[in-house]
Amino acid sequence: MSKTICAISTPIGTGGVAIIRISGDNALEIAGRIFVPFNKSTPEPRRAIFGKIAFDEVTDDALGLYFPAPHSFTGEDVVELQIHGGFYLSQAVLNALLERGAVLAERGEFSKRAVLNGKMDMSQAEGIIDVINANSLASLRAGSRLMYGSMREVVEKMQDELTECMVEVNVALDYPEHDIEYITATKVRDISQKIIGDIDRHLATAKTGLQIKNGVNVVLAGNPNVGKSSLLNALLGYNRAIVTDIAGTTRDTLNESYEYNGVRFNITDTAGLRDTDDIVESAGITRARDEIRSADLVIYVQDKLNEPREALDNANIIYILNKIDTNKATEKITQNSKNTNNLQTEKFDILVSAKTGENIDNLKQLIFERTIDTNLINSDIMLTNTRHIECLHRARAALVDTAQNAESTTLDCLAVTIMQAWEALGEITGTTANEHIINEIFAKFCLGK
C-alpha cells in the first residue's frame, strides 16, 4: 500500500478559493475525518459535494470531489477539498490531514505518481510544467502540445522502427542455422539513416523552440547618448529606463521584456561603448560586451549617418538610425523609412524615432523576423526542452555509429548501438529513465502538482 500524500495545490496566500489535494489508498478515509459528508458514505465520483470542514474548533464551508482509481490524475484514489482561500486556513486544513494519517507530498509527487501509474509519460508531465510556467502565448501553446503527447508520438514511432530492426537482428543472431532470409547490413544502415533524418528534422526546431520557451534575448548596443534607453522605453511602451542628455547615464545592464506575436522578447539595455577611465562605467561596458556575445540579436543604435561603428562579437545585428525626428541629415531618406525593406541607404536596416515612436512597430516586426523561424512557430512538433534535445543527440550519435559500421562489424555489435539509440529515446518519455532521472525531473515541479 502506497502512502497517502496531500498538499496545497493553489498558490499560498489570500484568495477566494484554496484547493487541498489528497492522493493514495486512504485518501477518502482521511478526508472524511475532517470533511463531514465523506465520513458517512462513499460519495458519487467526480461530483462536487457541498459540506463542512470541521476539526479542532475550525469550521468552513467547502466542496469535496472524489476521483476513484484509476480514473484520476494520479491513477490512485484522489480527493480535492475546495475551501476558502487564506494562508492560515489552508495551512490548518493541511496540518489536520497530516495529523490524521496523510504525509506531505514532495515536489511534483502527484505528477510523478501519474507517470508511474501510466496516466501520462514524462514528456507530458514536463509539458504540464511548461504550461504552468509559460511566459508568453507561444510558450503556452508549445507547452500544451507537449502536454497532450506530441513528443510521445514522435518518440514511439522511432522506437517502433528500432524495435523492428532489433528483432530482426536478434533473430539472425539466435537462429543462424535456420534457412531464413536474415536482415542485411544495408537494411540496418538504411533504417539508421532514415531515423537520423527524422531526428535532424526535429533538432532543427530546437533553436526556435528554446527561444519560444525562454524568450528571445535582444541587446541594445551603441555609443553613449544615442538613445538606447529611450529605445528600450519605446519598445516596452512605458518609461522604464532613466533618460538624460548626459553621456554614460546607463552604467549597468537593465533587463525587461515585452511580448510580440505571442513571443516574449527579453531586452537588455547596456552601457554605451567607449573608452573611459571611470571604473564603474568601464565595468558596465565589460558587462555590455558579455551580453552582446551571448545575445540572440543585437540592436546597434546610432544617431548620425556617418558615425564609425565598433565591431561586435555577434553575427546577428540590426543597425538602427535613431532620432530621425530631429536629425536633419536624415530628411532625404526618411520618406521611405516606413518600408524597412526599401531604405535608400545600405548602412541601416531601419530608421526610427524612439521619442515619437515612429517605426517602433516596424522595428518589432524586424526583430521578430530576424530571430524567429516563422515556419516553425505553429509547428505541431517543436523541441522546447533541453533534456529532450540532449536525448535526441545521444540517440543520433548511436545511430550514426550504427550506420557507419553496418557493413564492417558484426550483428551483435550493431545490436548494442541500436539498443543505445532506443534507450536514449526512451528517456524522453520515461520508458527507459532510471530513478535518478525521474527524481531530478520532478524535483523541478511545484508542491501540489
PEKAGI-V599649 format. One record per pair of residues at least 4 apart in sequence whose ideal C-beta (glycine too) atoms are under 7 Angstrom apart, sorted by the first residue. I is the first residue (numbers start at 1). J is the second residue. D is the distance in Angstrom with one decimal. If there is no record, write none. Layout:
i: [I/I]
j: [J/J]
d: [D/D]
This chain:
i: [1/2/2/3/3/4/4/4/4/4/4/4/4/4/5/5/5/5/5/5/6/6/6/6/6/6/6/6/6/7/7/7/7/7/8/8/8/8/8/8/9/9/9/9/10/10/10/10/12/13/14/14/14/15/16/17/17/17/18/18/18/18/18/19/19/20/20/20/20/20/20/21/21/21/21/22/22/22/22/22/22/22/23/23/23/23/23/23/24/24/25/26/26/27/27/27/27/28/28/28/28/28/30/30/30/30/31/31/31/31/31/32/32/33/33/34/34/34/34/34/34/34/35/35/35/35/35/36/36/36/37/37/37/37/38/38/43/43/43/45/45/45/46/46/48/48/49/49/50/51/51/52/52/52/52/53/53/53/53/53/54/55/56/58/60/60/60/62/62/62/63/64/64/65/65/66/67/67/67/68/68/69/69/69/70/72/72/72/73/73/73/73/74/74/74/74/74/74/75/75/75/75/75/76/76/81/83/83/83/84/85/86/87/88/89/90/91/92/93/94/95/96/97/98/98/98/105/105/105/105/107/107/107/107/107/108/108/108/108/108/109/109/110/110/111/111/111/111/111/111/112/112/112/113/114/114/114/115/115/115/115/115/120/120/121/121/121/122/122/122/122/122/123/123/123/123/123/123/123/124/124/124/124/126/126/126/126/127/127/127/127/128/128/129/129/129/130/130/130/130/130/130/130/131/131/131/131/134/134/134/135/135/135/136/136/136/136/136/137/137/138/138/138/138/138/139/139/139/139/140/141/142/142/142/142/142/142/143/144/145/145/146/146/146/149/150/150/151/151/151/152/152/153/154/154/154/155/155/155/155/156/157/158/158/158/158/159/159/159/159/160/161/161/161/162/162/162/162/162/163/163/164/165/165/165/165/166/166/166/166/166/167/168/168/169/169/169/169/169/169/170/170/171/172/172/172/172/173/173/173/183/183/185/185/185/186/187/188/188/188/188/189/189/189/189/190/191/192/192/192/192/193/193/194/195/195/196/196/196/196/196/197/198/199/199/199/199/200/202/202/202/203/203/203/205/205/205/205/205/205/206/206/206/207/208/208/208/208/208/208/209/209/209/209/210/210/211/211/211/211/211/212/212/212/213/215/215/215/215/216/216/216/216/216/216/216/217/217/217/218/218/218/218/218/218/218/218/219/219/219/219/219/219/220/220/220/220/220/220/220/220/220/221/221/221/221/221/221/221/221/222/222/222/222/222/222/222/223/223/223/224/224/224/224/225/225/226/226/226/226/227/227/227/227/227/227/228/228/228/228/229/229/229/229/229/229/229/230/230/230/230/231/231/231/231/232/232/232/232/232/232/232/233/233/233/233/233/234/234/234/235/235/235/235/236/236/236/240/241/241/241/242/244/247/248/248/250/250/250/250/250/251/251/251/251/252/252/252/253/253/253/253/253/253/254/254/255/255/256/257/257/257/257/258/258/259/259/260/260/260/261/263/263/265/268/270/270/271/271/271/271/273/273/273/276/276/278/279/280/281/282/283/284/285/286/287/288/289/290/291/292/292/292/292/293/293/295/296/296/297/297/297/297/297/298/298/298/298/299/299/300/300/300/300/300/300/301/301/302/302/302/302/303/303/303/305/305/312/316/318/318/318/318/318/319/319/319/320/320/320/320/321/321/321/322/322/322/323/323/324/324/324/324/324/324/324/325/325/325/325/330/330/333/333/333/333/333/334/336/336/336/337/337/337/338/338/340/340/340/340/343/343/349/350/350/350/350/351/352/352/352/352/353/353/359/360/361/362/363/364/365/366/367/368/372/373/376/383/383/385/386/387/388/388/389/390/391/391/391/391/391/392/393/394/394/395/395/395/395/396/397/398/398/398/398/398/399/399/400/401/401/402/402/402/402/405/406/409/409/411/414/415/416/417/418/419/420/421/422/423/423/426/426/427/427/427/430/433/433/435/436/437/438/439/445]
j: [25/24/25/24/103/22/23/24/25/26/27/30/101/102/23/24/102/103/105/109/20/21/22/94/97/98/102/104/105/21/104/105/447/448/12/18/20/90/94/448/19/21/448/449/15/17/18/19/87/87/85/86/87/85/85/82/84/85/83/84/85/86/90/80/82/81/83/90/93/94/97/78/80/110/448/27/30/31/78/79/97/102/27/74/76/78/110/113/76/77/77/30/101/31/77/78/79/32/38/66/77/79/97/100/101/102/35/38/64/79/81/38/39/39/100/53/54/55/93/96/97/100/51/53/62/64/81/51/52/54/43/49/51/64/43/64/49/64/66/66/67/68/65/67/63/65/63/64/63/62/64/59/60/61/62/59/60/62/83/93/59/96/96/92/83/84/89/81/82/83/82/79/81/79/80/79/71/72/78/72/77/75/76/77/75/76/77/78/78/110/114/119/78/110/113/114/117/119/113/114/117/118/119/113/117/93/89/90/93/89/90/90/91/92/93/94/95/96/97/98/99/100/102/102/103/104/109/110/447/448/442/443/445/446/447/112/442/443/445/449/113/442/114/449/115/125/128/442/445/449/116/438/442/117/119/120/125/120/121/122/125/430/124/125/152/429/430/126/429/430/433/441/127/146/151/152/388/428/429/146/147/149/152/130/146/385/441/131/143/146/147/132/147/133/444/445/134/139/142/143/146/213/384/140/143/144/147/139/140/143/139/215/264/140/259/262/263/264/141/262/142/212/262/263/377/143/212/213/264/144/145/146/209/212/213/382/384/147/148/150/380/150/151/384/153/380/381/155/388/428/156/429/157/158/202/381/159/425/428/429/160/161/162/195/198/425/163/422/425/426/164/165/191/195/166/195/418/421/422/167/422/168/169/188/191/418/170/415/418/419/422/171/172/183/173/183/411/414/415/418/174/415/175/176/182/183/411/411/412/415/187/188/189/406/407/190/191/192/402/406/414/193/403/406/407/194/195/196/399/402/403/197/403/198/199/399/200/396/399/400/403/201/202/203/392/395/396/204/381/383/392/383/389/392/209/376/379/381/382/383/210/383/389/211/212/372/373/376/377/382/213/382/383/384/214/384/215/216/296/371/372/263/377/384/384/257/264/265/266/263/265/266/296/297/371/372/266/295/296/265/266/267/295/296/297/299/367/268/270/291/292/295/298/228/231/232/267/268/269/270/299/301/270/273/288/292/298/299/300/312/226/228/272/273/300/301/302/272/273/274/247/248/272/274/247/272/301/302/303/322/231/301/303/322/323/354/232/250/269/301/233/241/242/243/249/250/269/234/243/354/355/235/301/322/354/236/240/241/254/256/267/269/238/239/240/241/243/354/357/360/258/267/360/364/240/256/258/256/250/254/269/249/249/272/272/281/254/269/270/271/272/271/280/281/284/271/284/287/268/269/270/287/288/291/268/269/266/268/267/264/265/266/267/265/267/263/264/265/364/368/368/368/372/367/291/288/291/281/284/285/288/285/288/310/281/282/282/283/284/285/286/287/288/289/290/291/292/293/294/295/298/312/313/314/313/314/314/316/371/316/318/367/370/371/312/314/316/317/318/320/309/312/317/318/319/320/320/322/307/320/321/322/322/323/327/329/330/317/370/349/350/366/367/370/347/348/349/348/349/350/352/330/348/351/352/353/354/327/353/330/334/337/351/352/353/358/353/355/356/358/334/351/337/343/344/345/351/351/342/343/344/343/351/359/359/362/349/350/362/366/348/351/366/359/362/363/366/359/358/359/360/363/357/358/363/364/365/366/367/368/369/370/371/372/377/377/382/388/389/389/390/391/392/428/393/394/395/424/425/427/428/396/397/398/424/399/421/424/425/400/401/402/417/420/421/424/403/421/404/405/417/406/414/417/418/409/414/413/414/415/418/419/420/421/422/423/424/425/426/427/432/431/432/432/433/437/438/437/438/439/440/441/442/443/449]
d: [5.1/5.6/6.3/6.1/5.2/6.5/6.9/2.9/6.3/4.4/5.5/5.9/6.6/5.0/5.5/5.9/6.5/5.7/3.9/5.7/6.3/6.6/4.4/6.6/4.8/7.0/4.2/6.9/6.3/6.0/6.4/4.0/5.1/4.0/6.6/6.3/5.9/5.3/5.7/5.4/4.6/4.5/3.6/6.8/6.8/6.9/5.0/4.9/6.1/5.9/6.0/5.7/6.8/3.3/5.3/5.6/6.9/5.4/5.4/7.0/4.5/6.9/4.0/5.7/5.4/4.5/6.8/6.8/5.5/6.1/6.9/6.8/5.4/6.4/6.0/4.3/6.3/5.6/6.8/4.5/6.5/6.1/5.8/4.6/5.0/4.8/5.9/6.4/5.6/6.6/6.3/5.2/6.1/6.2/4.4/6.0/4.6/6.2/6.2/6.1/5.9/5.8/5.9/5.3/5.0/5.2/5.1/5.1/6.6/4.2/6.4/3.8/3.8/6.7/4.5/5.7/6.6/4.6/7.0/5.1/6.8/6.9/5.6/5.9/6.5/5.1/6.0/5.0/5.0/5.9/6.5/5.2/4.0/6.4/6.0/5.8/5.4/6.9/4.7/5.7/6.5/5.2/6.8/6.1/4.8/5.4/6.8/5.1/6.0/6.1/5.9/5.8/6.9/6.2/6.6/6.4/4.4/4.8/6.0/6.2/5.1/4.6/6.9/5.7/5.3/5.8/6.4/5.7/6.0/4.7/4.2/6.5/5.5/7.0/4.7/5.6/6.3/3.6/4.2/7.0/5.7/6.1/5.0/5.0/4.8/6.3/6.9/4.0/6.2/6.5/5.7/6.8/5.8/5.4/4.2/5.0/6.3/6.8/6.7/6.2/3.0/6.6/4.7/6.3/6.8/6.8/6.3/6.5/5.9/6.0/6.9/6.3/6.1/6.0/6.5/6.3/6.3/6.4/6.7/6.5/6.2/6.4/4.5/5.5/6.9/6.2/4.2/6.3/6.6/6.9/6.5/5.4/5.0/6.6/5.8/5.5/3.3/6.7/2.7/6.0/6.3/7.0/6.6/5.9/6.6/4.7/6.3/6.3/5.9/5.7/6.3/6.8/4.4/5.8/4.1/5.3/6.9/5.9/6.5/5.7/5.5/5.8/4.0/5.7/5.1/4.0/5.2/6.3/5.8/3.5/6.3/6.2/6.5/6.1/4.2/5.5/6.8/5.4/5.4/6.9/5.5/5.8/6.4/6.4/6.5/5.8/6.8/6.4/5.3/3.1/3.2/6.5/5.4/6.0/6.6/6.0/6.3/6.8/6.7/3.1/6.0/6.6/6.5/6.3/4.0/5.9/5.7/4.4/3.8/5.4/5.8/6.6/5.2/6.9/5.2/5.9/5.7/3.9/6.5/3.6/6.4/4.5/4.1/4.8/6.3/6.2/5.4/5.1/6.9/6.4/6.6/6.6/6.7/5.5/6.3/5.7/4.9/6.1/6.3/4.3/6.3/6.0/5.7/6.8/5.9/5.8/5.5/6.2/6.4/6.3/6.0/5.3/6.4/6.8/6.6/5.8/6.0/5.1/5.0/5.2/6.1/6.9/6.4/5.4/6.1/5.7/6.0/5.8/5.3/6.5/6.6/6.6/6.3/6.1/6.2/6.9/5.8/6.0/4.6/6.4/7.0/6.8/6.4/6.4/4.9/6.0/6.1/6.4/5.4/6.6/7.0/6.4/6.6/3.9/6.4/5.8/5.3/6.2/5.0/6.8/5.8/6.6/5.9/6.8/4.0/5.7/5.7/5.5/6.0/6.9/5.3/6.3/6.3/4.5/4.4/6.2/6.3/6.3/6.6/4.7/5.7/6.2/4.9/3.8/6.9/6.3/6.6/6.2/4.5/4.5/4.0/6.5/5.2/6.8/6.3/5.7/6.3/5.8/5.1/6.4/6.8/6.6/6.8/6.1/5.2/6.4/4.7/6.4/6.2/6.0/6.4/6.8/6.8/5.9/5.2/5.2/6.3/6.9/4.5/5.2/6.1/4.3/5.1/6.5/6.2/6.0/4.5/4.7/6.8/6.7/6.4/4.3/4.4/4.1/5.8/6.4/7.0/4.8/6.4/6.5/6.6/6.1/6.9/6.5/4.2/6.2/3.9/6.4/4.4/6.4/4.9/6.7/5.0/6.8/4.7/7.0/5.0/5.1/4.8/5.6/6.7/5.2/6.4/6.6/4.8/6.3/6.2/4.8/6.1/4.8/5.4/4.1/5.1/4.3/6.1/6.1/6.8/6.8/5.1/6.1/5.2/6.2/5.8/6.5/6.5/5.6/5.4/7.0/5.4/6.5/4.6/5.7/6.7/6.7/5.5/3.9/6.0/5.3/6.0/6.1/3.8/5.1/2.9/5.7/4.3/6.6/4.8/5.7/4.5/6.0/5.6/6.0/6.0/4.2/5.9/4.9/6.6/6.9/5.6/5.1/6.7/3.7/6.7/5.0/6.9/5.7/5.5/6.3/5.2/3.8/6.3/6.3/6.0/6.4/4.3/6.3/6.4/4.9/7.0/6.8/5.9/4.5/6.7/5.0/5.8/5.8/6.9/4.4/5.9/4.9/5.9/5.9/6.6/6.9/5.4/5.6/5.4/5.4/6.9/5.6/5.5/6.0/4.9/6.5/6.1/5.3/6.8/5.9/6.8/5.2/6.8/5.4/5.5/5.2/4.1/7.0/5.1/6.8/5.3/6.8/5.6/5.6/6.8/5.9/7.0/4.2/6.4/5.2/5.6/5.5/6.2/4.8/6.4/5.7/6.9/6.7/5.4/6.1/4.9/5.7/5.5/6.7/5.9/6.5/5.3/3.5/5.8/6.2/3.5/4.9/4.9/6.2/6.6/5.4/4.9/5.6/6.1/6.6/6.7/6.4/6.6/6.5/6.3/6.7/6.8/6.5/6.4/6.7/6.7/6.1/5.5/5.5/6.1/5.4/4.8/6.4/6.0/6.8/5.3/4.9/6.7/6.4/5.7/5.2/5.9/4.7/6.7/4.7/5.0/5.9/6.8/6.7/5.4/7.0/5.1/6.7/5.1/5.3/5.0/6.8/5.7/6.8/5.0/4.5/6.6/5.1/6.8/6.2/6.3/4.9/7.0/6.2/6.9/6.2/6.7/5.0/5.1/6.4/6.8/5.8/5.8/6.4/4.5/4.7/5.7/7.0/5.7/5.0/6.4/4.8/5.1/6.5/4.9/6.6/5.0/6.6/4.1/5.7/4.9/6.7/5.2/6.4/6.8/6.6/4.6/5.4/6.9/5.9/5.4/6.0/5.6/6.7/3.9/5.9/6.4/6.5/6.8/4.8/5.1/5.5/6.4/6.9/6.5/6.0/6.3/5.6/5.8/6.3/6.2/4.3/6.2/5.6/6.8/4.2/5.9/6.7/6.7/6.3/6.4/6.4/6.3/6.2/6.3/5.5/6.0/7.0/5.9/5.8/5.4/6.9/6.3/6.5/6.4/5.2/6.5/6.6/6.4/5.1/6.6/4.9/4.9/6.1/6.4/6.6/4.1/6.4/4.4/3.9/4.9/6.2/6.6/6.5/4.8/4.0/3.9/6.5/6.2/4.9/6.1/6.1/4.8/6.2/5.7/4.4/5.7/4.4/6.4/4.4/6.3/6.3/6.1/6.2/6.5/6.7/6.4/6.2/6.4/6.5/6.3/6.9/4.4/4.0/3.2/5.5/4.9/6.5/6.7/4.3/5.4/6.1/6.2/6.5/6.5/6.2/5.1]
